[in-house]
Amino acid sequence: AASVAAETIVLSEADLDTRRITGVTTVLAVPSTGIFSGRSVVLNLSSGPAASRVVRTPAAMHAAFRTRPTWTYPDSLMGVVAYLRQSFLDAQHHAAARAAYDRNPAQPRPAASADLDALTPVVRRELPIVFMADSPEAIRRAASLAREFNLRLIIAGARQAYSMDAGELRGVPVLVSVDWQDAPSAREDREEQPLRVIRDRVLGPTTPAVLAKKGVQFALVSGSGGAGDFLRGIRAAIREGLSTDDALRAVTITPARIFGVDRQLGTLERGKIANVVVTDRPIFERRVKMTHLFVDGREVRPQPAAETTAASAVDGTWNLTVVAPQGEIAIHVTLRAERGHVSGTFSGDRGSGEITGGHYDRPALQFTISAELEAETHDWVFNGTVDDDRIEGTVSTNLGTLQFSGSKQP
Amino acid sequence: MKKWGALLLSIAAGASAQERVTAITNATILTVTSGTIDRGTVLIRGSKIAAVGADVAVPAGATVIDATGKYVFPGIIDTHSHSAVEGSVNEVSLPNTGMVRIADALTADEISPYRQLAGGTTTALILHGSSNAIGGQSEIVKWKWGRPVSEWIVAGAPRTIKFALGENPKSANFRPPPGIERQYPSTRMGVEEVVRKSFVDARDYMARWDEYETRRKRGEDVVPPRRDLLMETMADILRGNIDVHSHAYRADEILMLIDVAREHGFDIRAFQHVLEGYKVAREMMAAGVGGGTFIDWWGYKAEAYDATPYNVALMVRSGVLTAVNSDSSELARHLNYDAAKAMKYGGLSEEEALRLCTINGAKLLRLDDRIGSIEAGKDADLVIWTGHPLSTYSRVETTFIEGEIYFDRARDLRQRQERAREKADLLARERARRPE
C-alpha cells in the first residue's frame, strides 16, 4: 500500500508518445500488482523532468481482489476480502494509536508502518480508493467493504456493469475500461459457451451508454488495454449507443472531477492548464489524426512511427525458460503483434495451443497459455519486459509465481 | 399414514392487500411434522405459509394451482454444501482461518443452485472446506436463483463456522504445490493442539479487551486493543454467537473434540460426515451434538472405511439429531433418495426418513421455527412433486422459496427456447459489428 506511483513510474519519451499519439495529455498512472497496489498519480505527458509532470499525488489508493495460489495468506478470494477488512481495521487502529500517542506520550508508542500510514487517509475519507472490479458481484463486494468502512469508493473496470441497477452505483464514480473482450476466433470458443459468458462479451461495450442513461458518473479509461486501443474502445462504446458528447465528457471533465483536478484540467477555460488537442476531424472518428498537441502549454510532436516499430519487436519465435521448483520448463512461443494485440501459438513441455490475452505495450508483453500438468490444464499468465531480442519476467501459475527468461530466434 | 381433517385457520389476517396469495389445492401434503394430508390445500400469503389443511378456504383472487395427484413437500435442506463459492472453498494458508467468510465469496455464476432447485433443495449451509483445523465462517443461504447473492443469505440465521478433524487438516489430502513447504499440523495431535491453542489465545484476547473496558470506565486515556478478526471469531464461538459444524470421520476424534469443547466451554452443533457416528452415538447424544452424514458414500480415503449404510438409522435410534447432506453439488440435487435409503438400511419409518432431509436439517441450522416443515407461519419454501418424494420415479414440478417460484418445469422448458433465441441474437449482433 505504501508504494507511490509518483516515485516509481518510469516513462520514456517513446512511452509518452504511444499515449500522446491518441490525443491523451494527462494520465492516471497506477501501480498494478498486489491486493493494495499502492497510490496513483495524475501526470501530464509533458517533456522535461519527471517530477515536473506531476499534477496530483497521491491521487487515490488502488486495490483489487487479486488472488495468488501460493499457499500463503491470503490465498483465496474470501481470504483476500478478510485481508482487506483486517487492513482497514488496522489502519483505523494505527491512526487512533498514533493520535493517542501524540496527545499523550505516556501511551504505548505505536510501531511504525508505512503501509498503515498510507491507508490512514483512506479510512479517514481524505483519499479515495479505486477497486478493480469488472463483474457486478465484484463491484458489490467492493461497495460492501466501502460501506462497512465508510470509504470514498471509485470502481475501475466495470465492463459488466451494464446489468446493474443505478441505485447500486449511486454516489460511486466508475472508470469503465474500454479494453473490450474480442470475439474468440475459434467457433467453439465463440459460440459453445454459457449464455452469461456470451452476454458479458457482447453486451460489455454497452456499459458506458447504459451508465450514461442511468445517470451514473463515469470516465472511460484504457484499463489493461494498450494505449493504442483507447480510441478504438471508445468508438466501440459509441457504436453501442454512447453519445459523442457523453464520451467526450468521460475522457475530460469527468475524470478530472473524480480525481479532484477539475480546477486545472478537463475543459478549455481561461486559467486552466493548456492541454489542448487539435485533430483533423472529430476525435472519435476513425482515421483521426492529431495535428497539434499541447501539454502544459508547449507543443509536443509525438512520433507516429513509435508504435509500429515497437510492435515488430515482438514478432517472431521466442525460446522461453520457466524456472519451476521441479526444474526448468522449456516453452516456445511464436508471436505477432498488431496495434498492441498479440496473437500466436505456443508449444513445449506443457502442451501446445494458441496463446490468449496477448498484449504488447512497449516494453511490457503479456500473454496466457493453457499449460498441461498431470492431465489438468491451468492458465499460466506471462508478464515480461522485452529488451531487443531478450525477454524476462514472471509467470503466474498454479505452482505460484515463477521467473522466466528467453530470447528470440534470429 | 395419519389422516388429517382438522381445519387450520389462517394466521395472516393482518397481511397487506398487495401480498400475493397462492393456493396449492387437492395435493397430498407431506407436512413432516404433522403427518400427511390427503387432498389438502396449502395457502401461501406473501412469503409465508398462511394455512394448511384438508378444508382450507381459498380466498377470492388467489392464484390456484391444482395439484391433483401430486405431492407437496417442504424445500429440502442441505446442511453441507460448497456450491456457489467463487474461487477456492479453502483458504489453505493457515491452520486456523476463522477470519474468512464464505459470504464474501458467494457467486451466482454457477448453475448448480438452479439444478438443486430442480431437485427440490431450497436451503443450504455453505461451508468452508476442510483444509484447516478451523476453517472459515460458513453461510446459510436459500437458492434464490436470479436474485443478487446478497439476497440469498438468510437474514437472522445463526452464524456458523467450519472445523475439521483428521486427514484433511493434517494435510494428507491437501498437498502444497512443489517448492512450498507443508504446513503445521501434520498429525491428529497437531489438529487438536491448533483448536485448543486457538481458544487459549481467544481467552487472552478477551481478557485484554476486558482490561481495556475496565480502564476506560475508570476514565483513563487508553487506546483500545487492535481488533483481530480471527480472535473476534474465536471469542464469538466462546460467547455462543457462532455455531460449530465440525468435519469428522473417526470415533476417537469425535470424542476428542467433545472433550476439547467441554474443556473450553463451547458447544458443537453438529459433526459433519461422521461416518463412525454409530460407534459414539450415545456420547454425541449426551453432549447434545447432531450429525450430518451420507447414507452410502464411503471408502474414499483412509479414515472413511469403517462405515455402514446403517449409520443413519443407528444414530437416529440413539436419539441423535441426524440429517443427510450432500458435500456435493450433484448429490444436493437428490437428497430425497438418500433419505429414502434410510428406510431400506435400518428400517426407519417413512416419517423418520422424510425428516432426514427437512426438519432435522432445519434443527441443525437452528432455523426450525422458519423452515423444514409445512406449517402455518413458516416460510413458504415448498416443492410440488409429481409423486411421493421418496420414490425415484417422482420429479419436481415447481419449487417455491418464500412464496416466489424459483423453479418451474414448464417455465424451464419455455426458457430454453427463449435463451437459445437470445444467444443467437447476441451472436448475430456480434457478427454484425464491423471489425476495425
Boltz contact constraints between the chains, C-beta under 6 A:
constraints:
  - contact:
      token1: [A, 67]
      token2: [B, 87]
      max_distance: 6.0
  - contact:
      token1: [A, 71]
      token2: [B, 92]
      max_distance: 6.0
  - contact:
      token1: [A, 71]
      token2: [B, 93]
      max_distance: 6.0
  - contact:
      token1: [A, 71]
      token2: [B, 176]
      max_distance: 6.0
  - contact:
      token1: [A, 71]
      token2: [B, 180]
      max_distance: 6.0
  - contact:
      token1: [A, 72]
      token2: [B, 93]
      max_distance: 6.0
  - contact:
      token1: [A, 73]
      token2: [B, 93]
      max_distance: 6.0
  - contact:
      token1: [A, 73]
      token2: [B, 94]
      max_distance: 6.0
  - contact:
      token1: [A, 75]
      token2: [B, 91]
      max_distance: 6.0
  - contact:
      token1: [A, 75]
      token2: [B, 92]
      max_distance: 6.0
  - contact:
      token1: [A, 75]
      token2: [B, 93]
      max_distance: 6.0
  - contact:
      token1: [A, 76]
      token2: [B, 87]
      max_distance: 6.0
  - contact:
      token1: [A, 76]
      token2: [B, 88]
      max_distance: 6.0
  - contact:
      token1: [A, 76]
      token2: [B, 91]
      max_distance: 6.0
  - contact:
      token1: [A, 77]
      token2: [B, 86]
      max_distance: 6.0
  - contact:
      token1: [A, 77]
      token2: [B, 87]
      max_distance: 6.0
  - contact:
      token1: [A, 77]
      token2: [B, 105]
      max_distance: 6.0
  - contact:
      token1: [A, 78]
      token2: [B, 100]
      max_distance: 6.0
  - contact:
      token1: [A, 78]
      token2: [B, 104]
      max_distance: 6.0
  - contact:
      token1: [A, 78]
      token2: [B, 105]
      max_distance: 6.0
  - contact:
      token1: [A, 78]
      token2: [B, 136]
      max_distance: 6.0
  - contact:
      token1: [A, 79]
      token2: [B, 91]
      max_distance: 6.0
  - contact:
      token1: [A, 79]
      token2: [B, 100]
      max_distance: 6.0
  - contact:
      token1: [A, 81]
      token2: [B, 104]
      max_distance: 6.0
  - contact:
      token1: [A, 82]
      token2: [B, 99]
      max_distance: 6.0
  - contact:
      token1: [A, 82]
      token2: [B, 100]
      max_distance: 6.0
  - contact:
      token1: [A, 86]
      token2: [B, 229]
      max_distance: 6.0
  - contact:
      token1: [A, 89]
      token2: [B, 227]
      max_distance: 6.0
  - contact:
      token1: [A, 93]
      token2: [B, 226]
      max_distance: 6.0
  - contact:
      token1: [A, 97]
      token2: [B, 223]
      max_distance: 6.0
  - contact:
      token1: [A, 100]
      token2: [B, 223]
      max_distance: 6.0
  - contact:
      token1: [A, 104]
      token2: [B, 221]
      max_distance: 6.0
  - contact:
      token1: [A, 137]
      token2: [B, 107]
      max_distance: 6.0
  - contact:
      token1: [A, 183]
      token2: [B, 430]
      max_distance: 6.0
  - contact:
      token1: [A, 195]
      token2: [B, 419]
      max_distance: 6.0
  - contact:
      token1: [A, 195]
      token2: [B, 423]
      max_distance: 6.0
  - contact:
      token1: [A, 198]
      token2: [B, 423]
      max_distance: 6.0
  - contact:
      token1: [A, 198]
      token2: [B, 426]
      max_distance: 6.0
  - contact:
      token1: [A, 202]
      token2: [B, 426]
      max_distance: 6.0
  - contact:
      token1: [A, 202]
      token2: [B, 429]
      max_distance: 6.0
  - contact:
      token1: [A, 202]
      token2: [B, 430]
      max_distance: 6.0
  - contact:
      token1: [A, 232]
      token2: [B, 436]
      max_distance: 6.0
  - contact:
      token1: [A, 325]
      token2: [B, 178]
      max_distance: 6.0
  - contact:
      token1: [A, 325]
      token2: [B, 179]
      max_distance: 6.0
  - contact:
      token1: [A, 326]
      token2: [B, 178]
      max_distance: 6.0
  - contact:
      token1: [A, 399]
      token2: [B, 177]
      max_distance: 6.0
